[in-house]
Amino acid sequence: MSIQAQITGWGAYVPQRIVTNDDLSKIVDTNDEWIVSRTGISERHFASEEESTASLATEAALQALQVAGLNPVELDLVIVASSSPEHFFPATACLVQDRIGANKAGAYDLLAACSGFVFALDVAAQAIRSGSIRSAVVIGAETLTRFLDWTDRNTCVLFGDGAGAFVLQASDQPGGVLASAIHSDGSGGELLILPSPGSRHPMNIQALEARLQYVQMNGREVFRFATRALGQVVQESIAKAGLKLEDIQWIIPHQANMRILEAAAKNLKVPMDRFVINVDRYGNTSTASIPIAVVEAVQDGRIRPGDKVVFVGFGAGLTWGAVTAQWSGPLAPPRRHAPTPKLIRLLAGLRSGLLRLLRRLDAVVWGRMQNWGQKGPPGDDYLP
Ligand SMILES: CC(C)(COP(=O)(O)OP(=O)(O)OC[C@H]1O[C@@H](n2cnc3c(N)ncnc32)[C@H](O)[C@@H]1OP(=O)(O)O)[C@@H](O)C(=O)NCCC(=O)NCCS
């Protein structure tokens, strides 16, 4: 029997602060009627000053692990897909790995913009099915509102912050991730871009004056691309799974814009009520949007074990991809004395603090302290 990659846990976390279209109309020349009619978005969540991409990702991952009943020390892999990572490096995934106490897991970030969650799901599932690992947590996490130009009404009304995560585990049971299809077209790279900082445009006064540190978008071209790509890649991944569109109970798309989803549904000839949609309440949360939508649909009973589902993403790159899966659930019934997310956070924090202390003591003992002393930037919390 071949090894399957089952989705055994799921979690989502959105910051508390809700920002409505009316709130935005106080800072930029826009209005609720325009935003709702062109995008379907009514409100979105903004991360607080204390929150960051790694902290949102950690909350979503801990919830997903709890649903799966999986102890973080058993995890083999942590992937964070993000368009707004904590830093260039270290990878956000490494910070999450430390905060959840996934001691033996490898961790890395994956950048495929809004398609990132689907791309990450594809690689994690392949690693499990190949037998190379037994478990993974795949996270989409964003604080994109930190990279928006609040003088550009074309972009700043579209995005929101949040995180979502799936746990994947090896199993002999049929189901889980069935097939995937991913694509890229770098010739459209400039259509949706965050130019600086980067090798091409390092952070300097010229870059700042040109406002290159903010998301830039050609909305019309992205719209055209997205409506075509979505339907094509959904069909492709369903066909690779040996299924037909009629076999699929739910399509869970990247929540970019209601009009894109309506156009794609029309192309596919699938009624809108087979799409899971929540863009009205969260805006475009990039890599986080698919798992946040899935968690809501599982919690309210729409997605049930056995359902065949398609996750479909599209975005900057250009990138687009879809994963067809059979929804399952935890491999084992919940453990009575499973550690809570709070306890895991506490123990992981103690372990991390101890490791830092030991590293410092070792440096003192062996006379390497002259190289130490470099502090992270203000507000950074990975130096105690
Ligand atoms: C961004 C988007 C909503 C704009 O809608 P559109 O119908 O293409 O609008 P246009 O760009 O043609 O602009 C129409 C007018 O609305 C104005 N406008 C743009 N943003 C506005 C806003 N937030 N509030 C009010 N007016 C706005 C424009 O300035 C333009 O005015 P003008 O005719 O006086 O120049 C649409 O192109 C879109 O959804 N694109 C895809 C974006 C996306 O999902 N990106 C992420 C993919 S992962």
The ligand as an SDF file (V2000), in Angstrom:
LIG
                    3D

 48 50  0  0  0  0  0  0  0  0999 V2000
   -7.9480   46.5830   -8.3420 C   0  0  0  0  0  0  0  0  0  0  0  0
   -9.3020   46.4430   -9.0190 C   0  0  0  0  0  0  0  0  0  0  0  0
  -10.3790   46.1820   -7.9550 C   0  0  0  0  0  0  0  0  0  0  0  0
   -9.6230   47.7470   -9.7270 C   0  0  0  0  0  0  0  0  0  0  0  0
  -10.8770   47.6250  -10.3700 O   0  0  0  0  0  0  0  0  0  0  0  0
  -11.0540   48.1780  -11.8610 P   0  0  0  0  0  0  0  0  0  0  0  0
  -12.4660   48.0100  -12.2070 O   0  0  0  0  0  0  0  0  0  0  0  0
  -10.0310   47.4890  -12.6940 O   0  0  0  0  0  0  0  0  0  0  0  0
  -10.7420   49.6890  -11.6460 O   0  0  0  0  0  0  0  0  0  0  0  0
   -9.7810   50.6080  -12.5120 P   0  0  0  0  0  0  0  0  0  0  0  0
   -8.3430   50.2580  -12.2070 O   0  0  0  0  0  0  0  0  0  0  0  0
  -10.2380   50.5280  -13.9180 O   0  0  0  0  0  0  0  0  0  0  0  0
  -10.1190   52.0080  -11.9070 O   0  0  0  0  0  0  0  0  0  0  0  0
  -11.3800   52.5680  -12.0640 C   0  0  0  0  0  0  0  0  0  0  0  0
  -11.4150   53.8660  -11.3050 C   0  0  0  0  0  0  0  0  0  0  0  0
  -11.5260   53.5890   -9.9050 O   0  0  0  0  0  0  0  0  0  0  0  0
  -10.5460   54.3190   -9.2030 C   0  0  0  0  0  0  0  0  0  0  0  0
  -10.1530   53.6060   -8.0060 N   0  0  0  0  0  0  0  0  0  0  0  0
   -9.1770   52.7090   -7.8470 C   0  0  0  0  0  0  0  0  0  0  0  0
   -9.1400   52.2990   -6.5740 N   0  0  0  0  0  0  0  0  0  0  0  0
  -10.1290   52.9380   -5.9340 C   0  0  0  0  0  0  0  0  0  0  0  0
  -10.5950   52.9230   -4.6090 C   0  0  0  0  0  0  0  0  0  0  0  0
  -10.0330   52.1440   -3.6770 N   0  0  0  0  0  0  0  0  0  0  0  0
  -11.6330   53.6920   -4.2850 N   0  0  0  0  0  0  0  0  0  0  0  0
  -12.2190   54.4820   -5.1970 C   0  0  0  0  0  0  0  0  0  0  0  0
  -11.8240   54.5460   -6.4800 N   0  0  0  0  0  0  0  0  0  0  0  0
  -10.7840   53.7720   -6.8340 C   0  0  0  0  0  0  0  0  0  0  0  0
   -9.4110   54.4550  -10.1740 C   0  0  0  0  0  0  0  0  0  0  0  0
   -8.5770   55.5410   -9.8070 O   0  0  0  0  0  0  0  0  0  0  0  0
  -10.1450   54.6940  -11.4720 C   0  0  0  0  0  0  0  0  0  0  0  0
  -10.5250   56.0360  -11.5100 O   0  0  0  0  0  0  0  0  0  0  0  0
  -10.3850   56.8970  -12.8640 P   0  0  0  0  0  0  0  0  0  0  0  0
  -11.2920   56.1800  -13.8470 O   0  0  0  0  0  0  0  0  0  0  0  0
  -10.8540   58.2360  -12.4510 O   0  0  0  0  0  0  0  0  0  0  0  0
   -8.9530   56.8060  -13.2240 O   0  0  0  0  0  0  0  0  0  0  0  0
   -9.3100   45.2950  -10.0720 C   0  0  0  0  0  0  0  0  0  0  0  0
   -8.4710   45.6290  -11.1500 O   0  0  0  0  0  0  0  0  0  0  0  0
   -8.8760   44.0030   -9.4940 C   0  0  0  0  0  0  0  0  0  0  0  0
   -9.5880   43.3860   -8.7290 O   0  0  0  0  0  0  0  0  0  0  0  0
   -7.6630   43.5010   -9.8570 N   0  0  0  0  0  0  0  0  0  0  0  0
   -7.1100   42.3180   -9.2810 C   0  0  0  0  0  0  0  0  0  0  0  0
   -6.4480   42.6800   -7.9850 C   0  0  0  0  0  0  0  0  0  0  0  0
   -6.0550   41.4920   -7.1430 C   0  0  0  0  0  0  0  0  0  0  0  0
   -6.9010   40.7130   -6.7720 O   0  0  0  0  0  0  0  0  0  0  0  0
   -4.7670   41.3760   -6.8320 N   0  0  0  0  0  0  0  0  0  0  0  0
   -4.2380   40.3500   -6.0210 C   0  0  0  0  0  0  0  0  0  0  0  0
   -4.1310   39.0790   -6.7770 C   0  0  0  0  0  0  0  0  0  0  0  0
   -3.3790   37.8760   -5.7930 S   0  0  0  0  0  0  0  0  0  0  0  0
  1  2  1  0
  2  3  1  0
  2  4  1  0
  2 36  1  0
  4  5  1  0
  5  6  1  0
  6  7  2  0
  6  8  1  0
  6  9  1  0
  9 10  1  0
 10 11  2  0
 10 12  1  0
 10 13  1  0
 13 14  1  0
 14 15  1  0
 15 16  1  0
 15 30  1  0
 16 17  1  0
 17 18  1  0
 17 28  1  0
 18 19  1  0
 18 27  1  0
 19 20  2  0
 20 21  1  0
 21 22  1  0
 21 27  2  0
 22 23  1  0
 22 24  2  0
 24 25  1  0
 25 26  2  0
 26 27  1  0
 28 29  1  0
 28 30  1  0
 30 31  1  0
 31 32  1  0
 32 33  2  0
 32 34  1  0
 32 35  1  0
 36 37  1  0
 36 38  1  0
 38 39  2  0
 38 40  1  0
 40 41  1  0
 41 42  1  0
 42 43  1  0
 43 44  2  0
 43 45  1  0
 45 46  1  0
 46 47  1  0
 47 48  1  0
M  END
$$$$
